[in-house]
Amino acid sequence: MTKSIKRIFGIDLGTTYSSIAYVDEYGKAVIVPNAENERVTPSVVFFDEDNIVVGEVAKESAKLYPNEVVSFIKRSMGEPNFLFEYNGEHYRPEEISAYILKKLAQDARQQLGEEVTDVVITCPAYFGINEREATRKAGEITGFNVRQIINEPTSAAIAYGSIDSTENRVVLVYDLGGGTFDVTMIAISKEAVEVICTGGDHNLGGKDWDDRIVAYLVERFQQETGTNEDILDDPDTWQDLQLSAEKAKKILSQRPKTPISITHGGQRVKLLLEREKFEELTEDLLDRTIDFTREMLQAAKEKGHDSFDEIILVGGATRMPQVSEHISKAFGITPKVFDPDEAVAKGAAIYGWKLALNDDLIRRISEKTKKNIDRIENITELIDRKEISAEAFREAAQELAADTGYTLPSVENALQRVINVTSKSFGIVAHNPHNEEIVFNLVLRNTGVPIKIRKNFYTAADNQRTVLIRIMESETNRIEIPLEHAMDIKTAVLHLPSDLPSDFPIEITFDLNEEGRLLIMAEETRDSQKVTVEVDTASVIEGEEFELAKLRSQRLVVH
């Protein structure tokens, strides 16, 4: 290779485990092992006096220092009231997540001898605006240039599609991770990876299977010792049982039974947990994933997609044999287990690689045509509109292939588009004809993004001087819903000129980009008074607190 493009890393910021990947000189996605030579790093943070410890050591330290260890922080992303206090300092989920990212970056630098600067970070498909913005902020606190936040199932589909992008197919990505569940229907072709519908639950994952084992162990301990004490009130016992449960779950994925020992208050109970009992304890959790899948399939059917070709399983929890068995029984198709622990990070790396190739192609084509081209995701449209010539594109692609050593088809495949949908509905509070407050959704769940929608609303009284615009987020796909079925994510005030009559039109514009970032503009149509708000929400770290978190991150070495 004579010249390399800027490397953009892919990061799977997971609930229980995280990983980082890049695309090598042969166009292959590669996971970077951590300092412990493991391909995934536990998403666990240990505050050890003046040190921050992340990974396996932090996870093991939870036994001795349960109050200084933070696990499952991803489930708290975007929550306004979550604060972890240590030595008089308060830490938001974004900053704690940034320490996990920093560990991944440090280990990658040690392995590869280069800094990690530009990244693509993944998040669950159903993450709303709060959670997505919090994920981006975590990357920025780390010092990254966050090029994109991309949905985990989409990322897995990109990795899956990279194996053979010549055959068009519709796949169901069933993603059961340590703390979250996603199910997404995706159409894969040479030209695009297009999300059709998505669904899921950010409070359903492998941890819930662990919790069922823990509850069973507590019950058995009480039976064997004759006590009514809730032994989980002891932080040390709680942590010990959590680790034992996770270990038992993994063993039961390989073997029919496993011994477990419970120690508390000087008493010890030994028991044998069989896979059959484990499956009985957790059957309803699997049923919930099947219910979510059926809901998503119904939504896809309403959009005109009533069939799929394959089901692929990603996420570490899909290693449990009962997952494949349940899916086969429910849908009459044998699912494929696809790189469950690594597919998401690899797909993000491939997406980052495509961005880097796009950057270089844009630069080369701009130089050749003397035109300022900022996007070439749909090269056919640009050529059809005669904004660029097919010859200019081919020359730029051939030069890039020659300079980097990638094949010309690889460079051309970098133009494969990724088309996502919104996992939430977004609207504003309005009044219906009965003068009742409702939420009127302008953007419905599972609508393709980017999208821009305009709609007129009307003043309620003569000489009304202000309009309070309450921006709402919900899980439904109906246009009008009761107020209690949605949550406030931002408010804005539009000041009106005097002497406007009632029922005067106010134009509301919702502009939702590929990442799920929402820009809202309200304008009264007489004097063109406007208010514009970008929804990043007060529940996400910002301002002085954000700058302090960045400063702390810069000063810290994560172990």
C-alpha positions as CSV (number, residue, x, y, z in Angstrom):
1,M,0.0,0.0,0.0
2,T,1.4,3.4,-0.9
3,K,-1.0,5.6,1.0
4,S,-3.5,5.0,3.8
5,I,-6.8,6.8,4.5
6,K,-7.7,8.2,7.9
7,R,-8.7,5.3,10.2
8,I,-12.1,5.6,11.8
9,F,-12.6,3.0,14.6
10,G,-15.9,1.2,15.4
11,I,-16.9,0.9,19.0
12,D,-19.6,-1.3,20.5
13,L,-20.3,0.5,23.8
14,G,-22.2,-2.4,25.5
15,T,-24.1,-2.8,28.7
16,T,-22.0,-5.7,30.0
17,Y,-19.1,-5.9,27.5
18,S,-17.5,-3.4,25.1
19,S,-15.1,-3.7,22.1
20,I,-13.3,-1.7,19.5
21,A,-12.5,-2.7,15.9
22,Y,-10.9,-1.2,12.7
23,V,-10.6,-2.2,9.0
24,D,-7.2,-3.4,8.1
25,E,-5.2,-2.9,4.8
26,Y,-7.1,-5.8,3.2
27,G,-10.5,-4.3,3.9
28,K,-11.3,-6.8,6.7
29,A,-12.8,-5.8,10.0
30,V,-10.6,-6.7,13.0
31,I,-11.3,-6.6,16.7
32,V,-8.4,-5.0,18.8
33,P,-7.6,-7.1,21.8
34,N,-7.4,-5.2,25.1
35,A,-4.3,-5.1,27.4
36,E,-5.4,-8.4,29.0
37,N,-5.4,-9.9,25.5
38,E,-9.2,-10.4,25.6
39,R,-11.4,-9.4,22.6
40,V,-14.1,-7.8,24.8
41,T,-13.8,-5.6,27.9
42,P,-16.3,-5.7,30.8
43,S,-18.2,-2.4,30.9
44,V,-17.4,-2.1,34.6
45,V,-15.8,0.9,36.3
46,F,-14.0,0.8,39.6
47,F,-13.2,4.1,41.5
48,D,-10.1,3.1,43.4
49,E,-9.0,6.2,45.3
50,D,-7.2,8.3,42.7
51,N,-7.4,5.6,40.0
52,I,-10.1,4.6,37.6
53,V,-10.0,0.9,36.8
54,V,-12.0,-0.5,33.9
55,G,-12.6,-4.1,32.8
56,E,-12.0,-7.5,34.3
57,V,-10.2,-6.2,37.4
58,A,-13.0,-3.7,38.1
59,K,-15.5,-6.6,37.7
60,E,-13.6,-8.7,40.2
61,S,-13.2,-5.8,42.5
62,A,-16.9,-5.6,42.9
63,K,-16.8,-8.5,45.3
64,L,-14.7,-6.5,47.8
65,Y,-15.8,-2.9,47.0
66,P,-19.4,-3.1,45.8
67,N,-20.1,0.6,46.5
68,E,-17.1,1.8,44.5
69,V,-17.9,-0.2,41.3
70,V,-20.4,0.9,38.6
71,S,-21.9,-1.7,36.3
72,F,-24.7,-1.6,33.6
73,I,-24.2,2.1,33.2
74,K,-25.7,2.0,29.7
75,R,-29.1,1.4,31.2
76,S,-28.9,4.8,32.8
77,M,-27.8,6.7,29.7
78,G,-29.9,9.8,29.2
79,E,-31.5,9.6,32.7
80,P,-31.5,13.1,34.3
81,N,-31.5,11.9,37.9
82,F,-28.7,9.4,37.8
83,L,-25.6,10.5,39.7
84,F,-22.8,8.4,41.1
85,E,-21.0,10.0,44.1
86,Y,-17.4,9.1,45.0
87,N,-15.2,11.2,47.3
88,G,-17.5,14.2,47.2
89,E,-17.5,14.2,43.3
90,H,-20.6,13.5,41.2
91,Y,-20.4,11.5,38.0
92,R,-23.1,11.3,35.3
93,P,-23.6,8.2,33.1
94,E,-21.8,10.0,30.1
95,E,-18.6,10.5,32.1
96,I,-18.6,6.9,33.5
97,S,-19.2,5.6,29.9
98,A,-16.3,7.8,28.8
99,Y,-13.9,5.9,31.1
100,I,-14.9,2.7,29.3
101,L,-14.3,4.3,26.0
102,K,-10.9,5.6,27.2
103,K,-9.9,2.1,28.2
104,L,-10.7,0.8,24.8
105,A,-8.8,3.6,23.1
106,Q,-5.7,3.3,25.4
107,D,-5.5,-0.5,24.7
108,A,-5.9,0.0,21.0
109,R,-3.1,2.6,21.0
110,Q,-0.9,0.1,22.8
111,Q,-1.7,-2.7,20.3
112,L,-1.5,-0.6,17.1
113,G,0.8,2.2,18.0
114,E,-1.6,4.9,16.9
115,E,-4.1,7.3,18.6
116,V,-7.8,6.6,18.3
117,T,-9.3,10.0,17.3
118,D,-12.3,9.4,14.9
119,V,-14.9,6.9,15.9
120,V,-18.3,5.4,15.1
121,I,-20.1,4.4,18.3
122,T,-23.1,2.1,18.4
123,C,-26.3,2.3,20.5
124,P,-29.5,0.3,20.7
125,A,-31.9,1.0,17.8
126,Y,-34.7,2.1,20.1
127,F,-32.6,4.7,22.0
128,G,-34.3,8.0,22.0
129,I,-32.9,11.5,21.7
130,N,-31.7,11.6,25.3
131,E,-29.8,8.4,25.1
132,R,-28.3,9.0,21.7
133,E,-27.1,12.5,22.7
134,A,-25.7,11.0,25.9
135,T,-23.7,8.4,23.9
136,R,-22.3,11.1,21.7
137,K,-21.3,13.2,24.8
138,A,-19.5,10.2,26.3
139,G,-17.4,10.0,23.1
140,E,-16.7,13.7,23.2
141,I,-15.7,13.6,26.9
142,T,-13.2,10.9,25.9
143,G,-11.7,13.4,23.3
144,F,-13.1,11.6,20.2
145,N,-14.3,13.1,17.0
146,V,-17.6,11.1,17.0
147,R,-18.3,10.7,13.3
148,Q,-21.6,8.9,13.8
149,I,-23.9,7.2,16.3
150,I,-25.2,4.1,14.5
151,N,-27.8,1.5,15.6
152,E,-26.4,-1.8,16.9
153,P,-28.6,-4.1,14.7
154,T,-27.8,-1.9,11.6
155,S,-24.1,-2.3,12.5
156,A,-24.5,-6.0,12.8
157,A,-26.3,-6.1,9.4
158,I,-23.4,-4.2,7.8
159,A,-21.0,-6.7,9.1
160,Y,-23.2,-9.6,7.9
161,G,-23.8,-7.9,4.5
162,S,-20.0,-7.4,4.0
163,I,-19.6,-11.2,3.8
164,D,-21.6,-11.3,0.5
165,S,-23.1,-8.1,-0.7
166,T,-24.1,-9.5,-4.1
167,E,-27.4,-11.2,-3.0
168,N,-30.4,-9.1,-2.0
169,R,-32.1,-10.3,1.1
170,V,-34.2,-9.2,4.0
171,V,-32.9,-10.3,7.4
172,L,-34.3,-10.1,10.9
173,V,-31.5,-9.1,13.4
174,Y,-32.3,-10.5,16.8
175,D,-29.9,-8.7,19.2
176,L,-30.0,-9.9,22.8
177,G,-27.1,-8.3,24.6
178,G,-26.2,-8.2,28.3
179,G,-28.6,-5.5,29.1
180,T,-30.7,-4.6,26.1
181,F,-32.8,-6.3,23.4
182,D,-33.3,-5.1,19.8
183,V,-35.1,-6.7,16.9
184,T,-34.9,-5.1,13.5
185,M,-35.9,-6.0,10.0
186,I,-33.3,-4.9,7.5
187,A,-33.0,-5.1,3.7
188,I,-29.5,-5.7,2.5
189,S,-28.4,-5.1,-1.1
190,K,-25.3,-4.0,-2.9
191,E,-26.6,-0.5,-3.0
192,A,-27.9,-0.1,0.6
193,V,-28.5,-1.4,4.0
194,E,-32.1,-0.2,4.7
195,V,-33.8,-0.5,8.0
196,I,-37.5,-1.3,7.6
197,C,-38.7,-1.6,11.2
198,T,-37.2,-1.8,14.7
199,G,-38.4,-2.6,18.2
200,G,-37.0,-3.7,21.5
201,D,-36.6,-3.0,25.2
202,H,-33.6,-1.3,26.8
203,N,-34.4,-3.1,30.1
204,L,-34.3,-6.6,28.8
205,G,-31.0,-8.5,28.4
206,G,-28.7,-11.2,29.7
207,K,-28.6,-9.6,33.1
208,D,-32.3,-10.4,33.6
209,W,-31.5,-14.1,33.1
210,D,-28.7,-13.6,35.7
211,D,-31.2,-12.0,38.1
212,R,-33.6,-15.0,37.8
213,I,-30.8,-17.3,38.8
214,V,-30.0,-15.0,41.8
215,A,-33.6,-15.0,42.9
216,Y,-33.7,-18.8,42.7
217,L,-30.4,-19.0,44.7
218,V,-31.8,-16.8,47.4
219,E,-35.0,-18.9,47.7
220,R,-32.9,-22.1,47.9
221,F,-30.7,-20.6,50.6
222,Q,-33.7,-19.6,52.7
223,Q,-35.2,-23.1,52.3
224,E,-32.0,-24.9,53.2
225,T,-31.1,-22.7,56.2
226,G,-34.6,-21.9,57.5
227,T,-34.1,-18.2,57.4
228,N,-36.4,-15.4,56.1
229,E,-33.6,-13.0,55.7
230,D,-33.2,-11.2,52.4
231,I,-29.5,-12.0,51.9
232,L,-29.3,-9.6,49.0
233,D,-29.4,-6.7,51.5
234,D,-25.7,-7.6,52.1
235,P,-23.8,-5.9,49.2
236,D,-21.0,-8.5,49.4
237,T,-23.5,-11.4,49.1
238,W,-25.4,-9.6,46.3
239,Q,-22.2,-9.1,44.3
240,D,-21.0,-12.7,44.8
241,L,-24.4,-14.1,43.7
242,Q,-24.4,-11.9,40.6
243,L,-21.0,-13.2,39.5
244,S,-22.0,-16.8,40.3
245,A,-25.2,-16.4,38.3
246,E,-23.4,-15.1,35.2
247,K,-20.9,-17.9,35.4
248,A,-23.7,-20.5,35.8
249,K,-25.6,-19.1,32.8
250,K,-22.5,-19.4,30.6
251,I,-21.8,-23.0,31.8
252,L,-25.4,-24.0,31.2
253,S,-25.1,-22.8,27.6
254,Q,-22.5,-25.6,27.2
255,R,-23.5,-28.2,29.7
256,P,-26.8,-29.6,31.2
257,K,-26.0,-28.7,34.8
258,T,-23.6,-26.8,37.0
259,P,-22.8,-26.8,40.8
260,I,-23.2,-23.5,42.7
261,S,-22.1,-22.5,46.2
262,I,-23.9,-19.8,48.3
263,T,-22.1,-18.4,51.3
264,H,-23.7,-15.9,53.7
265,G,-23.5,-15.1,57.4
266,G,-21.1,-18.0,58.1
267,Q,-23.5,-20.5,56.4
268,R,-22.8,-22.3,53.1
269,V,-25.3,-24.0,50.8
270,K,-24.3,-26.1,47.8
271,L,-26.8,-27.0,45.1
272,L,-26.9,-28.2,41.5
273,L,-28.7,-26.0,38.9
274,E,-29.9,-27.9,35.8
275,R,-30.5,-26.3,32.4
276,E,-34.1,-27.5,32.4
277,K,-34.7,-25.5,35.7
278,F,-32.9,-22.5,34.3
279,E,-35.0,-22.5,31.2
280,E,-38.2,-22.8,33.3
281,L,-37.1,-19.8,35.4
282,T,-36.5,-17.6,32.4
283,E,-39.1,-18.8,29.8
284,D,-41.2,-15.7,30.2
285,L,-38.2,-13.5,29.4
286,L,-37.7,-15.3,26.1
287,D,-41.5,-15.0,25.5
288,R,-41.1,-11.2,25.8
289,T,-38.5,-11.1,23.1
290,I,-40.8,-13.2,20.8
291,D,-43.7,-10.7,21.6
292,F,-41.5,-7.8,20.7
293,T,-40.5,-9.5,17.5
294,R,-44.1,-10.2,16.5
295,E,-45.0,-6.5,17.2
296,M,-42.1,-5.4,15.0
297,L,-43.2,-7.8,12.2
298,Q,-46.7,-6.4,12.4
299,A,-45.4,-2.9,12.0
300,A,-43.3,-4.1,9.0
301,K,-46.4,-5.7,7.5
302,E,-48.2,-2.4,7.7
303,K,-45.3,-0.9,5.7
304,G,-45.7,-3.5,3.0
305,H,-43.0,-6.0,4.2
306,D,-44.6,-9.3,5.1
307,S,-41.7,-11.7,4.8
308,F,-38.0,-12.1,5.5
309,D,-35.3,-14.5,4.3
310,E,-33.1,-15.1,7.4
311,I,-32.9,-14.5,11.2
312,I,-29.4,-13.7,12.5
313,L,-28.6,-13.8,16.2
314,V,-26.2,-11.3,17.6
315,G,-25.3,-10.4,21.2
316,G,-23.6,-12.6,23.7
317,A,-26.9,-13.8,25.3
318,T,-28.0,-15.5,22.1
319,R,-25.4,-18.2,22.9
320,M,-28.1,-19.7,25.3
321,P,-29.5,-22.8,23.4
322,Q,-33.1,-21.9,24.4
323,V,-32.9,-18.7,22.3
324,S,-32.5,-20.6,19.0
325,E,-35.0,-23.2,20.1
326,H,-37.7,-20.6,20.9
327,I,-37.2,-18.6,17.7
328,S,-37.3,-21.8,15.6
329,K,-40.5,-22.8,17.2
330,A,-42.1,-19.4,17.0
331,F,-41.2,-18.6,13.4
332,G,-40.5,-21.9,11.7
333,I,-37.0,-20.9,10.6
334,T,-33.6,-21.9,12.0
335,P,-31.7,-18.8,13.0
336,K,-28.0,-18.2,12.2
337,V,-25.7,-17.3,15.1
338,F,-23.5,-14.6,13.6
339,D,-20.4,-13.5,15.5
340,P,-22.5,-12.7,18.6
341,D,-19.8,-10.8,20.6
342,E,-18.1,-9.0,17.7
343,A,-20.5,-8.3,14.9
344,V,-21.6,-4.9,16.2
345,A,-18.1,-3.5,16.7
346,K,-17.0,-4.9,13.3
347,G,-20.0,-3.4,11.5
348,A,-19.3,0.0,13.1
349,A,-15.7,-0.3,11.9
350,I,-16.8,-1.1,8.4
351,Y,-19.2,1.8,8.5
352,G,-16.3,4.1,9.7
353,W,-14.1,2.7,6.9
354,K,-16.9,3.6,4.3
355,L,-17.0,7.1,5.8
356,A,-13.2,7.5,5.4
357,L,-13.3,6.3,1.8
358,N,-16.2,8.6,1.1
359,D,-14.2,11.5,2.6
360,D,-11.3,10.8,0.2
361,L,-13.6,10.3,-2.8
362,I,-15.4,13.6,-2.0
363,R,-12.0,15.4,-1.9
364,R,-10.8,13.8,-5.2
365,I,-14.1,14.5,-7.0
366,S,-14.2,18.0,-5.8
367,E,-10.7,18.7,-7.0
368,K,-11.5,17.2,-10.4
369,T,-14.8,19.0,-10.9
370,K,-14.0,22.2,-9.1
371,K,-17.3,21.8,-7.3
372,N,-17.9,21.8,-3.5
373,I,-19.4,18.4,-3.0
374,D,-20.2,17.5,0.6
375,R,-22.1,14.2,0.2
376,I,-21.8,11.4,-2.4
377,E,-24.0,8.7,-0.7
378,N,-26.1,8.3,-3.8
379,I,-23.7,8.7,-6.6
380,T,-26.3,7.7,-9.2
381,E,-28.5,10.7,-8.3
382,L,-25.5,13.0,-8.6
383,I,-24.6,11.7,-12.0
384,D,-28.2,11.7,-13.2
385,R,-28.5,15.4,-12.1
386,K,-25.2,16.0,-13.9
387,E,-23.7,17.5,-10.8
388,I,-20.7,15.2,-11.5
389,S,-19.8,13.0,-14.4
390,A,-19.5,9.3,-14.3
391,E,-16.0,9.6,-15.7
392,A,-14.9,11.9,-12.8
393,F,-16.3,9.4,-10.3
394,R,-14.5,6.4,-12.0
395,E,-11.2,8.3,-12.2
396,A,-11.4,9.3,-8.5
397,A,-12.4,5.7,-7.5
398,Q,-9.5,4.2,-9.5
399,E,-7.0,6.6,-8.1
400,L,-8.2,6.0,-4.6
401,A,-7.9,2.2,-5.1
402,A,-4.4,2.5,-6.6
403,D,-3.2,4.8,-3.8
404,T,-4.6,2.7,-0.9
405,G,-4.2,-0.8,-2.3
406,Y,-7.9,-1.6,-1.8
407,T,-9.7,-3.2,-4.8
408,L,-11.9,-1.0,-7.0
409,P,-15.0,-3.0,-6.1
410,S,-14.2,-2.3,-2.4
411,V,-14.0,1.4,-3.0
412,E,-17.2,1.3,-5.0
413,N,-18.9,-0.7,-2.3
414,A,-18.1,2.1,0.2
415,L,-20.9,4.0,-1.4
416,Q,-23.4,1.5,-0.1
417,R,-26.0,3.6,1.7
418,V,-27.3,3.1,5.2
419,I,-30.9,4.1,5.6
420,N,-32.3,4.1,9.2
421,V,-35.7,4.6,10.8
422,T,-36.6,6.5,13.9
423,S,-37.4,4.2,16.9
424,K,-39.7,6.8,18.6
425,S,-42.5,9.1,17.6
426,F,-42.1,12.9,18.0
427,G,-44.7,15.5,18.2
428,I,-46.0,18.5,20.1
429,V,-48.8,19.2,22.6
430,A,-51.9,20.6,20.9
431,H,-55.6,20.9,21.5
432,N,-58.2,18.7,19.8
433,P,-61.6,20.0,18.6
434,H,-62.9,19.2,22.2
435,N,-60.3,21.6,23.6
436,E,-58.5,18.6,25.2
437,E,-54.7,18.6,25.4
438,I,-53.2,15.8,23.3
439,V,-49.9,14.9,21.7
440,F,-50.0,15.3,17.9
441,N,-47.2,13.3,16.4
442,L,-45.5,14.7,13.3
443,V,-42.9,12.0,12.9
444,L,-44.1,8.4,13.6
445,R,-42.0,5.6,14.8
446,N,-40.3,3.5,12.1
447,T,-40.3,6.4,9.6
448,G,-37.2,6.5,7.4
449,V,-34.7,9.2,8.3
450,P,-33.6,11.8,7.5
451,I,-37.0,13.4,7.3
452,K,-38.4,16.9,7.3
453,I,-42.1,17.5,8.0
454,R,-44.0,20.8,8.2
455,K,-47.5,21.3,9.6
456,N,-49.7,24.2,10.6
457,F,-51.1,24.6,14.1
458,Y,-53.3,27.5,15.2
459,T,-53.4,30.1,17.9
460,A,-56.1,29.6,20.6
461,A,-57.2,33.2,21.2
462,D,-57.2,36.7,19.8
463,N,-54.1,38.7,20.5
464,Q,-52.2,35.7,21.8
465,R,-48.7,36.9,22.6
466,T,-46.8,33.6,23.1
467,V,-47.0,30.0,22.1
468,L,-45.5,27.3,24.4
469,I,-44.1,24.5,22.2
470,R,-43.8,21.3,24.2
471,I,-41.9,18.7,22.2
472,M,-42.8,15.1,23.1
473,E,-41.4,11.6,22.5
474,S,-43.4,8.4,22.6
475,E,-43.4,4.7,21.7
476,T,-46.6,4.7,19.7
477,N,-47.1,4.9,16.0
478,R,-50.4,6.7,16.2
479,I,-50.8,10.4,15.2
480,E,-52.9,11.6,18.1
481,I,-52.3,10.2,21.6
482,P,-53.2,11.1,25.2
483,L,-50.7,13.4,27.0
484,E,-49.8,10.7,29.5
485,H,-48.6,8.3,26.8
486,A,-45.6,10.6,25.9
487,M,-42.8,12.3,27.7
488,D,-41.5,15.9,27.5
489,I,-38.1,16.2,25.9
490,K,-37.9,20.0,25.3
491,T,-39.9,23.2,25.4
492,A,-39.6,26.4,23.5
493,V,-41.5,29.7,23.5
494,L,-42.5,31.5,20.3
495,H,-43.3,35.2,20.8
496,L,-46.1,36.5,18.6
497,P,-46.8,40.0,17.2
498,S,-49.8,41.8,18.5
499,D,-53.2,41.8,17.0
500,L,-53.1,38.3,15.6
501,P,-56.6,36.7,15.4
502,S,-57.4,33.3,16.9
503,D,-56.9,30.3,14.6
504,F,-53.9,32.1,13.1
505,P,-51.5,29.5,11.5
506,I,-48.2,28.7,13.2
507,E,-45.9,26.6,11.0
508,I,-44.0,23.8,12.9
509,T,-41.1,22.1,11.2
510,F,-39.5,18.8,12.5
511,D,-36.2,18.0,10.9
512,L,-34.8,14.6,12.0
513,N,-31.4,13.6,10.8
514,E,-29.8,10.1,10.2
515,E,-28.6,9.9,13.8
516,G,-31.9,10.7,15.4
517,R,-31.0,14.4,16.2
518,L,-34.1,16.6,16.1
519,L,-34.2,20.2,15.0
520,I,-37.5,22.1,15.4
521,M,-38.5,25.4,14.0
522,A,-41.8,27.3,14.7
523,E,-42.7,30.4,12.7
524,E,-45.8,32.6,12.6
525,T,-46.6,33.4,9.1
526,R,-47.4,37.1,9.2
527,D,-44.3,38.8,10.5
528,S,-42.1,35.7,10.3
529,Q,-41.2,35.6,14.0
530,K,-39.3,32.4,14.5
531,V,-37.9,30.1,17.2
532,T,-35.5,27.3,16.5
533,V,-34.4,24.6,19.0
534,E,-32.1,21.7,18.6
535,V,-33.3,18.9,20.9
536,D,-30.3,17.9,23.0
537,T,-32.3,18.0,26.3
538,A,-31.4,19.1,29.7
539,S,-31.1,15.5,31.0
540,V,-27.8,15.2,29.0
541,I,-24.6,16.5,30.4
542,E,-23.8,20.0,29.0
543,G,-22.2,23.4,29.8
544,E,-19.8,23.7,32.7
545,E,-20.5,20.2,33.9
546,F,-19.6,18.8,30.4
547,E,-16.4,20.9,30.3
548,L,-15.4,19.7,33.8
549,A,-16.0,16.0,32.7
550,K,-13.8,16.5,29.7
551,L,-11.0,18.1,31.8
552,R,-11.2,15.2,34.3
553,S,-11.0,12.7,31.5
554,Q,-8.0,14.4,30.0
555,R,-6.1,14.2,33.2
556,L,-6.9,10.6,34.0
557,V,-5.1,7.4,33.0
558,V,-7.6,4.5,33.0
559,H,-6.2,1.2,34.2
